[in-house]
Structures are given as structure tokens and as C-alpha cells.
Amino acid sequence: MNFVKEINRLKKEKNAVILAHYYQVGEIQDIADYVGDSLGLSQMAAKTDADMIVFAGVHFMAETAKIINPNKKVVLPDLEAGCSLADSCPATSFSAFKKEHPDHVVISYINCSAEIKALSDIICTSSNAKKMVESVPADKQIIFAPDKNLGRYLIKEIGRDMVLWDGSCIVHESFSIDKILALKQQYPDAHIIAHPESEEHILKVAEYTGSTTGLLNYVKASDDEVFIVATESGILHQMQKENPTKHLIAAPMNEDSTCACNECPYMKMNTMEKLYLCMRDESPAIEISDELRKKALLPIERMLSLS
């Protein structure tokens, strides 16, 4: 079957829009109507006039699109495409943690469940996290969840203390500092660039730290030719398309990493066949209760208005 032809046919037939994250496989990125990071995808989901949103990403992303668009059908190629970071912050545990820190403003990274969003005051992405933290008055204390690495990075950047939830991403926690430094010796002109979800010792050696979109823009604007990229390797597809003459190297992982490489196993669960089938069958569809949706929508709307 020609999946490209069939997916494009279904897109027209069903007035569907395909939103894909930069960490999806290259062929899904190529057929998507929009490829972006979490902020860009949230913004596109908020303004689309499509009848069906096909979210080529992970569950929390499709869930966010449904929260923003309750009257639209939102489908995900594989319902099991979850997120290790979101899983590291169970709602029951976080609710108890929040009660231990009364009067704190809760800022949650968008990589979390609808239940965590509903317990939050503001949602952020790696693109706008600094702006969201700075929007909170200086006399207010902050809980930042669920990513401790992004939280530590923000504390260092802004100079403002926050209470951090102890969560992390399996990919960004698995980069090998020794192998990265060995690559740097092999390619002395290479620039190490990293996503702020990475561990602190990785960020210390990075010459640039930024969001997914920030990393793409940095490489595009740079006159340098070689880059060691410490984030999920799916970003290299768009990065290479935009910079065909540049040498891009995926940062290597630890030997004992459960991942064979620096790919998110959840992001890579989506395939062209699953994309076609979910559009054909309009399933699996994301469902969320109206009560939960309304609570989770408020902090997302705060983020979008500030962005």
C-alpha cells in the first residue's frame, strides 16, 4: 500500500490536520501539515479549523489538543505511546506533594498528564519555561514539575529558587558524558548543544542549551559546520533538511542505558501504517471528562496568553 497517497487522500476526505513532533520518524514528519515542538503544536492545535486532529506524537500531546479542542475528534496512531517523564509524576503522589507546599504557585512542564495539568496554575514548554517562571511575582514561591533537570536549569538561569518534583526523561538522562567528550576530541571544532531536560553535567559542557526549536534555530544561524546534538535523535531529520551541508552527530548514550540509542521508544511507536489506520478508522480517539478538561484548560490558556 502507498501510505503517503492514502494518508493524503484521507486528510482531504475527512478534513484532517496532521500535527507531528520533531521526534517522530522522518517519513511522518514529511507528511505532516505542521512539525513542531510542544509549544508550537499547542498553538497550532488551538487555532486549527480541521474537523479531526491527527496527533503524531505521544499521549500527553494528543490529550492537550483534546483539552483545547473538546468538540473536535483527536486521534493518536498508537494509544500506548506514552512518556517516561509524564509517568514519573503520578497525580495522587503529586497532589500530596502539593499539599506539603501550600501557597506555592505550581508551574508544570507540558510533558505531564491532564490530571497534573488540572493541579497546576501555569503550564510551560521548554521554549517558554523561563518566561512562565518570570511571570510569577517575586514574593510567590513556586513548585516546578515534573522535570527536575529543566527545573535546575531554570533556577541557575533565572536565579530564583523553586521546589522541584523529582521526575525525568529516560532519553535525556541517558547521555554519556565520557562518550560526548571523546567525540569532542575526535571533532574539536564541533559545538555541543543540548536540551535542558539533559542532566546537569551534560549542560555544563554544552556550548548552547535550548528548547527543541531553539536547537534547530541555533544550528541554522551558526556559521559552524559540526554539531554534537544532545536530545532525542528525531530532531536530526529536520535539522539536516534545513542544514544539508552541516555534520550533525547524535550524542551517544551510556553503555548500561535501557535504550539502544538516543531515541524515545514511545515517540517511535507511531508508524506510517498506524497513522493511516488511525485516520481511516478515526481511532484510537482521545477522550477526557468535561470536568477534568476544564480544570486542565485553565493553566494551558494562561501559558498560551503569555506566549
C-alpha positions as CSV (number, residue, x, y, z in Angstrom):
1,M,0.0,0.0,0.0
2,N,1.1,3.5,-0.8
3,F,0.7,5.1,2.7
4,V,1.6,8.6,1.5
5,K,-1.1,8.6,-1.1
6,E,-3.7,7.1,1.2
7,I,-2.9,9.4,4.1
8,N,-3.2,12.4,1.8
9,R,-6.5,11.2,0.4
10,L,-7.9,10.7,3.9
11,K,-6.7,14.1,5.0
12,K,-8.8,15.7,2.3
13,E,-11.8,13.4,2.7
14,K,-12.0,13.9,6.5
15,N,-10.8,17.5,6.7
16,A,-8.0,16.3,9.0
17,V,-4.8,18.0,10.0
18,I,-1.7,16.0,10.9
19,L,0.4,17.5,13.7
20,A,3.8,15.9,14.3
21,H,6.5,16.4,16.9
22,Y,10.2,16.7,15.8
23,Y,10.9,13.4,17.5
24,Q,8.7,11.4,15.1
25,V,10.2,9.2,12.4
26,G,11.3,11.2,9.3
27,E,8.5,9.9,7.0
28,I,5.8,11.0,9.4
29,Q,7.4,14.4,9.8
30,D,7.5,14.7,6.0
31,I,3.8,14.1,5.5
32,A,2.6,16.2,8.5
33,D,0.9,19.6,7.9
34,Y,2.9,21.0,10.8
35,V,6.0,19.8,12.6
36,G,7.0,21.5,15.8
37,D,7.9,21.4,19.4
38,S,5.3,21.2,22.3
39,L,4.6,25.0,22.3
40,G,4.2,25.2,18.5
41,L,2.0,22.1,18.5
42,S,-0.2,23.5,21.2
43,Q,-0.6,26.8,19.4
44,M,-1.5,25.0,16.1
45,A,-4.0,22.8,17.9
46,A,-5.6,25.9,19.4
47,K,-6.2,27.6,16.0
48,T,-6.9,24.7,13.6
49,D,-10.2,24.6,11.7
50,A,-9.8,20.9,10.9
51,D,-12.6,18.5,11.9
52,M,-10.1,15.9,13.0
53,I,-6.7,16.4,14.6
54,V,-4.3,13.5,14.0
55,F,-1.5,13.8,16.6
56,A,1.7,12.1,15.6
57,G,3.3,12.4,19.0
58,V,2.8,10.9,22.4
59,H,-0.3,10.6,24.6
60,F,0.1,13.8,26.6
61,M,0.4,15.9,23.4
62,A,-2.8,14.5,21.9
63,E,-4.5,14.9,25.3
64,T,-3.5,18.6,25.3
65,A,-5.0,19.0,21.8
66,K,-8.3,17.5,23.1
67,I,-8.3,19.7,26.1
68,I,-8.0,22.7,23.8
69,N,-10.5,21.3,21.3
70,P,-13.3,19.4,23.1
71,N,-15.6,19.4,20.1
72,K,-13.0,18.0,17.6
73,K,-12.0,14.4,17.2
74,V,-8.4,13.9,18.2
75,V,-6.7,10.6,17.3
76,L,-3.3,9.2,18.1
77,P,-1.7,6.5,15.9
78,D,-0.8,4.4,19.0
79,L,-2.6,4.8,22.3
80,E,0.3,3.2,24.1
81,A,2.7,6.0,23.0
82,G,3.3,7.4,26.5
83,C,6.0,9.4,28.1
84,S,8.5,8.4,30.8
85,L,8.6,12.0,32.2
86,A,4.8,12.1,32.5
87,D,4.8,8.7,34.1
88,S,7.3,9.9,36.7
89,C,4.7,12.2,38.2
90,P,1.6,10.2,39.3
91,A,-1.4,12.5,40.1
92,T,-2.1,11.1,43.6
93,S,1.6,11.5,44.7
94,F,1.8,15.0,43.2
95,S,-1.4,16.1,44.9
96,A,0.1,15.1,48.3
97,F,3.3,16.8,47.4
98,K,1.4,20.0,46.5
99,K,-0.4,19.9,49.9
100,E,3.0,19.8,51.6
101,H,3.8,23.2,50.0
102,P,0.7,25.3,50.5
103,D,0.6,28.8,48.8
104,H,3.1,27.8,46.1
105,V,2.3,28.5,42.5
106,V,2.5,25.3,40.5
107,I,4.2,25.5,37.1
108,S,4.1,22.2,35.2
109,Y,6.1,21.3,32.1
110,I,3.6,20.3,29.4
111,N,5.1,16.8,29.4
112,C,2.5,15.7,32.0
113,S,-0.9,14.1,32.2
114,A,-4.2,16.0,32.2
115,E,-4.5,15.2,35.9
116,I,-1.3,17.0,36.6
117,K,-2.3,20.0,34.4
118,A,-5.5,20.2,36.4
119,L,-3.4,20.5,39.6
120,S,-1.3,23.3,38.1
121,D,-1.5,27.1,37.9
122,I,0.6,27.5,34.7
123,I,1.8,25.1,32.0
124,C,5.1,25.7,30.3
125,T,7.2,24.2,27.5
126,S,11.0,24.3,27.2
127,S,10.6,27.2,24.7
128,N,8.8,29.4,27.2
129,A,9.6,28.0,30.6
130,K,11.8,31.0,31.6
131,K,9.1,33.4,30.6
132,M,6.4,31.5,32.6
133,V,8.6,31.4,35.8
134,E,9.4,35.1,35.4
135,S,5.6,35.8,35.1
136,V,5.1,34.8,38.7
137,P,5.5,37.6,41.2
138,A,8.8,37.6,43.2
139,D,7.0,37.2,46.5
140,K,5.4,34.0,45.5
141,Q,7.0,30.6,46.0
142,I,7.0,28.1,43.1
143,I,6.7,24.3,42.7
144,F,8.2,23.2,39.3
145,A,7.2,19.8,38.0
146,P,7.8,17.2,36.7
147,D,11.2,17.6,35.2
148,K,14.0,18.2,37.8
149,N,16.7,18.8,35.1
150,L,14.7,21.6,33.4
151,G,13.9,22.9,36.9
152,R,17.6,23.1,37.9
153,Y,18.5,24.7,34.6
154,L,15.8,27.4,35.2
155,I,17.0,28.0,38.8
156,K,20.5,28.6,37.5
157,E,19.4,30.8,34.6
158,I,17.0,32.9,36.5
159,G,18.5,32.8,40.0
160,R,15.2,32.0,41.6
161,D,14.7,29.1,43.9
162,M,11.9,26.6,43.3
163,V,10.7,23.4,44.8
164,L,11.3,20.6,42.3
165,W,9.4,17.4,41.7
166,D,11.8,14.5,41.2
167,G,11.0,13.5,37.6
168,S,13.0,13.0,34.4
169,C,13.0,11.7,30.8
170,I,14.7,8.3,30.2
171,V,16.3,9.6,27.0
172,H,17.8,12.9,28.4
173,E,19.0,11.0,31.5
174,S,21.0,8.5,29.4
175,F,23.6,10.6,27.6
176,S,27.2,9.6,28.3
177,I,29.4,12.5,29.3
178,D,32.5,10.4,28.6
179,K,31.5,9.5,25.1
180,I,30.4,13.1,24.3
181,L,33.8,14.4,25.5
182,A,35.5,11.7,23.4
183,L,33.5,12.8,20.4
184,K,34.6,16.4,21.1
185,Q,38.2,15.3,21.0
186,Q,37.6,13.5,17.7
187,Y,35.8,16.6,16.3
188,P,37.5,19.5,18.1
189,D,35.5,22.1,16.0
190,A,32.2,20.5,17.0
191,H,29.7,22.5,19.1
192,I,27.9,20.5,21.8
193,I,24.3,21.6,22.0
194,A,21.8,20.2,24.5
195,H,18.2,20.3,25.5
196,P,17.6,21.5,29.1
197,E,16.0,18.2,30.1
198,S,19.5,16.7,30.0
199,E,21.4,16.2,33.2
200,E,23.5,19.0,34.7
201,H,26.9,17.6,33.8
202,I,25.8,17.5,30.1
203,L,24.6,21.1,30.2
204,K,27.9,22.1,31.8
205,V,29.8,21.0,28.7
206,A,27.2,22.3,26.2
207,E,28.1,25.5,24.3
208,Y,24.4,26.1,23.8
209,T,21.3,24.9,25.8
210,G,17.9,25.4,24.3
211,S,14.5,24.0,23.5
212,T,13.9,21.8,20.5
213,T,13.1,24.8,18.4
214,G,16.0,26.7,20.0
215,L,18.4,23.9,19.0
216,L,17.1,24.0,15.4
217,N,17.4,27.8,15.2
218,Y,20.9,27.8,16.7
219,V,22.3,25.3,14.1
220,K,20.6,27.2,11.3
221,A,22.0,30.6,12.4
222,S,25.5,29.3,13.1
223,D,28.4,29.5,10.7
224,D,29.9,26.4,12.3
225,E,29.7,23.1,10.5
226,V,29.8,20.3,13.1
227,F,27.4,19.8,16.0
228,I,27.0,17.1,18.7
229,V,23.3,17.2,19.5
230,A,22.2,16.0,23.0
231,T,18.4,15.5,22.6
232,E,16.2,12.9,21.0
233,S,17.6,11.9,17.7
234,G,14.4,12.5,15.7
235,I,15.3,16.2,15.7
236,L,18.2,15.4,13.3
237,H,15.7,14.8,10.4
238,Q,14.5,18.4,10.3
239,M,17.9,19.8,11.3
240,Q,19.6,18.0,8.4
241,K,16.9,19.1,5.9
242,E,17.5,22.7,7.0
243,N,21.3,22.4,7.1
244,P,22.2,19.9,4.3
245,T,25.9,20.7,4.3
246,K,26.4,20.5,8.1
247,H,27.7,17.5,10.0
248,L,25.2,16.5,12.8
249,I,26.2,13.9,15.4
250,A,23.6,12.4,17.8
251,A,25.0,12.4,21.3
252,P,25.8,8.9,22.4
253,M,24.2,7.0,25.3
254,N,25.6,5.2,28.4
255,E,26.5,1.6,27.9
256,D,24.0,0.5,30.5
257,S,21.2,2.5,29.0
258,T,18.0,0.6,28.5
259,C,17.6,2.4,25.2
260,A,19.7,1.1,22.3
261,C,20.3,4.7,21.2
262,N,19.1,8.2,21.8
263,E,15.5,7.6,20.5
264,C,12.4,7.8,22.6
265,P,10.8,4.4,22.4
266,Y,7.4,6.0,22.9
267,M,7.8,8.5,20.1
268,K,8.9,5.8,17.7
269,M,5.8,3.6,18.4
270,N,4.0,5.6,15.7
271,T,4.5,4.3,12.2
272,M,3.1,5.3,8.8
273,E,0.8,2.2,8.9
274,K,-0.6,3.2,12.3
275,L,-1.0,6.7,11.1
276,Y,-3.0,5.5,8.1
277,L,-5.2,3.2,10.2
278,C,-6.0,5.7,12.8
279,M,-7.1,8.2,10.1
280,R,-9.1,5.5,8.3
281,D,-10.9,4.2,11.5
282,E,-10.8,7.5,13.4
283,S,-9.4,5.5,16.3
284,P,-7.9,5.4,18.8
285,A,-9.6,8.6,19.8
286,I,-8.6,10.7,22.9
287,E,-11.4,11.0,25.4
288,I,-11.4,13.2,28.5
289,S,-14.1,14.1,31.0
290,D,-15.5,17.6,30.8
291,E,-14.7,18.3,34.5
292,L,-11.1,17.3,34.1
293,R,-10.8,19.1,30.8
294,K,-12.0,22.4,32.2
295,K,-9.6,22.3,35.1
296,A,-6.6,21.3,32.8
297,L,-7.5,24.0,30.3
298,L,-7.0,27.0,32.6
299,P,-3.2,26.7,33.1
300,I,-2.8,25.9,29.3
301,E,-4.7,29.1,28.5
302,R,-2.5,31.0,30.9
303,M,0.5,29.7,29.0
304,L,-0.9,30.5,25.6
305,S,-1.9,34.0,26.6
306,L,1.6,34.7,27.9
307,S,3.2,33.2,24.9
